[in-house]
Amino acid sequence: MKIDIIAGARPNFMKIAPIISAIEKAQTNGADLQYRLVHTGQHYDKKMSGDFFEQLGIPEPHLNLGAGGGSQAEQTAAIMQGYEKAIIEDRPDLVLVVGDVTSTMACAITAKKMNNIKVAHVEGGIRSGDWAMPEEINRILTDSITDYFFTTSDTANENLLKEGKTKGQIFFVGNTMIDTLHKNMNRLRKPEIFDQFDLQEGNYIVMTLHRPANVDQESGLVHLMQTIIDTSRGIPLIFPVHPRTAKVLEHASVSAPNLYLIDPLGYLEFNYLVKHSRAVITDSGGITEETTVMGIPCMTLRDTTERPETCTIGTNELLGTNPAEIPPAMDTLFAGNWKKGSIPEKWDGKTAERIVEILLKM
């Protein structure tokens, strides 16, 4: 079987690394399984992509479509045009897409239009219900034409069944992002800023903000950050700033003795910070999964989440985008009353092995 594995953005790399490793292990055992790694170029810079290849042991892509930049429509069109040519040159038996970025949707559509090539979606079935998020549109469009679904939770399975998918199409395998975390837990690197800022284990908070609802309006971002600063009890706030957020902060006036704005970190350095923190404040989805597995309190500044198991089972709380919800959550945190949480089923580091076992049976 010839498989195209599609990657286009930073979260993709964390999800495909264990799959590639499991495929290569199967190949050494004589499995007739070939893969071509296709990087769409949706995101590419050293911090957002390059470091991940090196740190996570991902080989150089066989193809880079170079489709970065432009509007959503321009990027989608560039990916589809580039991937169509790639399929014409070397047709795969199966296209494996991951997550919910533009590359996922664009390559799934292209594959199905090119003589109905089979598509498998890793992380299929997750839903936030928020159509204002481009990612939600990507998920729904991708799953509407996908043939096989590798899911992370029972909730995702139920979503797909409600949408008319059959049980034979759905494979509950777990979470490949957590495979990557398990594999690298003992390799996490202390970043230079840890000693530079004299950070103490369990006595600082990690922040990440990049969603449009939180960062696109300067006044709203300033209010949000000021509320976090005012309720932080003076402990360090470590904020690796996403490029989208950095553009807004260039003109905003937000500062405090305990606020540290830093450049984005590599995977190993960032997760070292998370593992040793008191808590994380974020609007990311993937980080809520990692904090759940590491047992770190997490506050999510979003009104919806496509990963409800991180709230119902894990350490995450969905606070919404109203800054007024932050003070009571911080009171709970500093009082030592944050929920302990547990780890969702099959988030055990063996998801990629299950996926490859299923691929070999197809």
Buried (B, 14 or more C-beta within 10 A) or exposed (E): BEBBBBBBBBBBBBBBBBBBBBBBEBBEEEBEBEBBBBBBBBBBEEBBBEBBBEBBBBEEBBBBBBBBEEEEEEBBBBBBEBBBEBBEEEEBEBBBBBBBBBBBBBBBBBBBEBEEBBBBBBBBBBBBEBEEBBBBBBBBBBBEBBBBBBBBBBBBBBBBBEEEBEEEBBBBBBBBBBBBBBBBBEEBBEBEBBEEBEBEEEEBBBBBBBBEBBBBEBEBBBBBBBBBBEBBEEBBBBBBBBEEBBEBBEEBEBEBEBBBBBEBBBBBBBBBBBBBBBBBBBBBBBBBBBBBBBEBBBBBBBBBBBBBBBBEBBBBBBBBBEBEBBEEBBEBBBEEEBEEBEBBEBBBBBBBBBBBBBBEEE
